Amino acid sequence: MNPRIKTLISESILVKQQLLRDEALLRTIDQVAQTMTIALKGGKKILFCGNGGSASDAQHLAAELSGRFYFDREPLYAEALHVNSSALTAIANDYGYEEVFARMIGAKGQEGDVLVALSTSGNSPNILRAIQEAKKRFLVVIGMTAATGGKMAPHCDYLIKVPTQDTMRCQESHIMIGHLLCELVEAAIFRPGTTRSA
């Protein structure tokens, strides 16, 4: 058997163990779940954006909220901003790729909505523009990055920094944290005061 298999699994586990020991980060995750819950209860939207693997994570998490996670329940308004390929390509063609998410936030975003911006580097120009537009329109901005936070760090209301600079290990933790948020939000809205059975 290739020894890299166990090594790679161990590396992923190590990042998650570091997350588990970081009390400040765990409190931030809890605050983010509460913020998302308040927004959705108030009829607001959760908008996600990311590039590449982070776009896949954005779409995945939006689907968990708008469809279902553990409970059969009413849908929640969550959307990944890249899924309209006609809008994406038109904006990229007419205004440049840096504007693809900012233009969509300009069209959809309203005060009190939440933007979840995923970027392992924290430096993606179109994510930075999305955050800028979101702040202009008084959205709450949640960033999910790797260890440094990059250029987007000072512009986020809440920043979830995974303690690694390895893109793949970071994205593995992003989807785990995203699933955790979906579970907490769903339970808080539809089964307050209870937890799912193990």
C-alpha atoms as one frame of an Amber mdcrd trajectory, in Angstrom:
protein
   0.000   0.000   0.000   1.198   3.502  -0.810   2.337   5.090   2.507   1.159
   8.530   1.316  -2.443   7.435   1.923  -1.993   7.301   5.692   0.182  10.406
   5.651  -2.458  12.478   3.858  -5.239  11.285   6.163  -3.045  12.083   9.176
  -2.342  15.585   7.837  -6.066  16.232   7.462  -6.738  14.964  10.986  -3.949
  17.166  12.378  -5.538  20.331  10.956  -8.884  19.376  12.486  -7.217  18.696
  15.848  -5.718  22.186  15.719  -9.174  23.581  14.993 -10.577  21.681  17.961
  -7.999  23.198  20.314  -8.558  26.792  19.134 -11.209  28.113  21.532 -11.310
  31.559  19.913 -11.972  30.038  16.504 -14.669  27.756  17.909 -16.363  30.788
  19.460 -16.218  32.541  16.082 -17.881  29.553  14.421 -20.618  29.682  17.068
 -21.098  33.425  16.461 -21.302  32.835  12.710 -23.988  30.167  13.196 -25.986
  32.580  15.372 -25.565  35.390  12.822 -26.775  33.192   9.970 -29.713  32.009
  12.067 -30.802  35.544  12.928 -30.562  36.596   9.283 -32.627  33.665   8.005
 -35.236  34.051  10.749 -35.548  37.680   9.679 -36.263  36.768   6.067 -32.739
  37.567   4.866 -30.504  35.619   2.472 -27.224  33.745   2.762 -25.091  34.333
  -0.339 -21.953  32.285  -0.987 -19.024  32.934  -3.319 -15.745  31.230  -4.122
 -13.524  30.126  -7.002 -12.610  26.613  -8.095 -12.856  24.167  -5.201 -14.234
  26.963  -3.040 -16.992  27.503  -5.619 -17.875  23.832  -5.235 -17.966  24.259
  -1.463 -20.132  27.373  -1.839 -22.606  25.511  -4.036 -22.603  22.482  -1.739
 -23.372  24.511   1.386 -26.037  26.615  -0.314 -27.727  23.380  -1.349 -27.646
  22.027   2.203 -29.519  25.097   3.444 -31.934  25.584   0.561 -32.736  21.871
   0.380 -32.361  19.995   3.641 -29.610  18.866   5.977 -30.831  16.526   8.723
 -34.454  17.618   8.963 -37.383  17.651   6.569 -38.358  21.317   6.792 -39.079
  24.493   4.850 -36.306  25.679   2.518 -33.927  28.440   3.558 -32.813  31.183
   1.167 -29.207  30.314   0.368 -27.538  30.782  -2.996 -24.089  30.312  -4.535
 -23.493  33.334  -6.741 -21.644  31.514  -9.535 -24.365  29.059 -10.552 -25.974
  31.278 -13.232 -23.463  30.618 -16.001 -25.035  33.134 -18.398 -24.763  35.955
 -15.860 -21.272  34.855 -14.822 -19.917  34.813 -18.368 -21.712  38.009 -19.402
 -20.344  39.965 -16.441 -16.852  38.524 -16.924 -16.964  39.435 -20.619 -18.381
  42.938 -20.157 -16.801  44.057 -16.881 -13.967  41.626 -16.150 -13.787  38.570
 -13.932 -13.041  40.683 -10.870 -16.620  41.988 -10.999 -18.568  38.719 -11.334
 -19.640  38.444  -7.698 -19.778  42.172  -6.941 -22.307  42.748  -9.739 -24.490
  39.909  -8.472 -24.360  41.255  -4.931 -25.334  44.628  -6.358 -28.401  43.014
  -7.899 -29.398  40.689  -5.034 -27.802  41.893  -1.819 -29.848  43.766   0.773
 -29.036  45.117   4.202 -28.963  42.301   6.734 -28.162  39.571   4.221 -25.051
  37.478   4.868 -22.185  36.935   2.430 -20.017  33.871   3.021 -16.810  34.440
   1.053 -14.513  31.438   0.624 -10.898  31.929  -0.451  -8.009  29.823   0.788
  -5.516  32.587  -0.053  -7.790  35.412   1.049  -6.455  37.377  -1.911  -8.766
  36.542  -4.834  -9.570  39.860  -6.551 -13.193  38.949  -7.294 -13.748  37.895
  -3.678 -12.242  41.157  -2.440 -14.568  43.106  -4.748 -17.521  41.031  -3.555
 -16.702  41.904   0.046 -16.333  45.571  -0.847 -19.754  45.604  -2.506 -21.308
  43.658   0.363 -20.000  46.132   2.940 -21.298  49.028   0.837 -24.774  47.466
   0.974 -24.564  46.600   4.704 -24.383  42.828   4.364 -22.698  40.851   7.120
 -19.459  39.394   5.721 -18.164  36.011   6.848 -14.770  35.012   5.482 -13.411
  31.494   5.303  -9.677  31.351   4.554  -6.447  29.552   5.345  -4.144  30.546
   8.200  -3.139  34.081   7.194  -6.547  35.401   6.110  -4.895  37.321   3.287
  -6.081  40.741   2.128  -9.710  40.001   2.962  -9.044  39.497   6.691  -9.541
  43.099   7.873 -12.721  43.516   5.842 -14.713  40.586   7.268 -17.131  40.881
  10.172 -16.247  37.304  11.109 -13.199  35.408   9.877 -12.792  31.649  10.067
  -9.091  30.968   9.483  -8.173  27.295   9.121  -4.722  26.717  10.678  -2.908
  25.584   7.523  -1.613  27.093   4.289  -2.138  23.839   2.387  -5.048  24.488
   0.013  -6.391  20.937   0.025  -6.265  20.538   3.810  -7.888  23.957   4.167
 -10.759  23.094   1.821 -11.356  19.825   3.677 -11.813  21.831   6.859 -13.962
  24.436   5.121 -16.524  21.816   4.132 -16.473  20.329   7.642 -17.029  23.771
   9.198 -19.714  24.484   6.588 -21.538  21.284   7.509 -21.281  22.216  11.177
 -22.829  25.626  10.439 -25.645  24.047   8.429 -26.464  21.668  11.263 -26.455
  24.387  13.910 -28.545  26.790  11.814 -31.080  24.160  10.813 -31.542  22.966
  14.395 -31.801  26.513  15.780 -34.509  27.499  13.302 -36.575  24.341  13.074
 -35.919  22.495  16.339 -34.801  25.090  18.871 -33.652  23.672  22.165 -33.098
  20.223  20.726 -30.299  18.322  19.035 -30.550  15.513  16.547 -30.245  11.979
  17.855 -26.823  10.383  17.365
